[in-house]
Amino acid sequence: MKTTIILGSLLVSSGLANAALTNLVFNGGFESPAHTRNDGTNPEGWTVVETTIGSNTDRQVRTKNENVHSGSMALNMNGGGSRPDGELYQTVNTEIGQIYRLSIWGRTASNAYAPGNINFQLSLLDGEGLGGSTLGSLTSTADMNTTYQEYSLKFSAASTKTTIWIQDMSTLTANLASNDMHLDDVSITAVPEPSSTTLLSLGGLSLILRRRK
């Protein structure tokens, strides 16, 4: 005699895991505001810092509807021959001790000064704003080219607030040659708990257990 047992609990676990993959970053794809202007429009939900040195200073950080990784908009840094002085940051809600994965996609407008001259640095800071300790960081130095690449890291949240800080680290010579940098699809997602991962792995092998008598 054979008895078939359907593991419905695995379906529940799968649903919980999918929920855990929710992106915590607001406007991580820089889709808002949507526009077709070639100006210095800043992305909604991000605090933008620009200097007043040089030309087209409002284009140190802006959004544009071209050179996107996905969607209709992307972040454009050091555009219009502006200096590589722009930066932006956003604080997200996190759970203490939870492991998260951060991902960002980037490319350059030209290979003329890449690699190593057009690049960015992304830092994860504990707490709200730029005054917290560094939880992790990554840089695109020597990696950037005209094809979008993903840069990622994992970190453990130390408090209920974590700040994403993106800085333009390009060289001035490359910048003034209008070799813009494009960034897109910034995300922070929770890494599923080991117990959930184990259940999902078992479910992937078989959703049905058969017991023979």
N, C-alpha and C positions, 0 to 999 in steps of 0.2 A: 504494500500500500504506500502511495506517495502523498505527502502533505505539502502543499505549496503555501509559502508565507510571503506576502508582499510587504516590503519594507516601506510603509508609508512615511515613517519618521524621517527617512532619507530625503523625501521630497520637501518636508518641512525644513530640514537642515539646509537644503539647497536654496530655498527661498530666503532664509536668514543670511546665507553667505552672499547672495546677490544684493541684499539690502545693505550689507556691510561695504559694498563696493561703490556706494554713493560718493560722488565728488564733493569734497568740502569747500572747494574754492568757488567763490562767486565770480561769474563771468570769466572763467578760466580760458574760454575760447575767444575772448575779446569781441564777442558778437554785439555787445551793447556799448554805446549806441551804434545802430546801423546807419551808415552814410556812404556817400560817394565823393566826399570832399578830399582834396589834396592839401590838408591844413594840419593843425596841431591838435586835433580832437583827441582827448584823453579817454581811456577806458573807464567805464562805470565800475564802481566798487573797489577801485585801486587808488591809493594815495601816490601821486606823481611828484617827483622832485626834479627840477630842471634848473640849470644855472642861467645867468643873464649874460654870459660871455659868448662872443662870436655871433654868427648870423643864424637866422631861423631857429632861435632858441626854443620856440614852442614845438619844434619837431624833434627834439631830443628823445621824446617819448610820445608816440601817437598811434592811432589805429588807422588801418587802411583796408580797402576791399580788394586787395590783390596779394599775390604771393602767400596764399593761405595753406595751412596743412589740412584743415577741414573747415566746414562751414563757409561763411561769407566774408569774415573779417580776420585780421591777424594783428599782432603788435609789431610796429615798425620803430626801431631805435636808430638814432643818429641819422635821421633822414634829412634830405635837402642840404647836405653839406654842413650840418650842425655838428657841434663838438660831441665827443663821447662822454658826456657828463650826466646823462639821464639815469634815473633809477625809479623804481616803483615798489610798493609793498602792500600787503593785505594781511589782516589777522583773521584766523579761522578758529572755530571752536574745536577743541580736542579733548580726549579722555586720558587722564593721567595713567601712564604705564602702557597704553595701547601702542602697538607697532603700526606705523603708517608707511605707505609708499608714495613718494612724490615723483611726478613725471612732467617733463616739459620738452617740447619739440622746437628745434632751432635750425636756421640756415642763414647763409649770407647771400647778398645780391650778386656778388661776383667773386671769382677765385683769384682775382688780381693780387690781393694782399693776404689771402688765406693760404695756409693755416697760421694761426698764432697771432694775427693782427686784428681780426674781427672776432670778438668773443664776449661772453657774459659770465657773470658769477651769480649763483643763486645760493642764498643762505637761509637756513631755518633757525629762527630765534625763539627762545622760550619767552612766553608772555606776549603782551600787547605792545605794538610799536617796536622801535629799533634799539631799545635799551637792554634787552635780555641776552642771556648767554647763548652761544651757538650750539645747536643740537646736531647740525650737520651742514655740509655745503658741497657744491660741485661747481666746476668751471668747464667751459667748452674750449679752453685754450688748445690750439693745435688740432682741433677736431672739426671745426666749422667749414662747410663748403656749400655749394649751391643746391644740394639735396637735403631735404629735411631729415634730421636725425633725432632720435629720442635720447634724452639724458635723464637718469633716474637715480634715486637713492631711497633707503629705508631709514626711519628714525623712530625713536621712542618719545612720546609726548611727556614732558615734565610737569605740565600744568594744563589748565582748562583752556588756555589760549596759546596759539602758536602763530608766529608771523613769518610770511614768505617775503623775502627781500631780493629783488632782482636788480643787478647793477651792470651797466655797460662798461666793459673793461677793454674796449678796443683802443688801438693806438690812434693818435691824432692824425698821423700821415694817411693812414687808411681811411679814416673817417672823412677827411676833407676831400677825398676822391669820390665821395658819394657812394661808397660801398656800404649800403644799409645792411642792418641785421633784422631778421624776421623771427619772431617767437610766437608760438601758438600752443593751445591745448595744455594749459597748466592744470594739473590735478593732484589732489591728495586723497587717497582712499585707504580705509582701514584694512590691514592684513587679517584675514580670518583667523579665529582661534584654532590652535592645533586640533582640538577635539572635532570641530566642524570640518576641518580639512580631512581628517581621518575618515569621518563618516562619508564625505563626498567621494573619497577614493574608493571606499568599499562599494558605494553605490555605482561607481563607474565600472567596477568589475562585474557586478550582478545586482539587479534589483529584485531578484527572486531567489529565495533559498528553498532547496528541496530536501526534505527529510524522508529517508526510506525506512520503512518498517518491514 
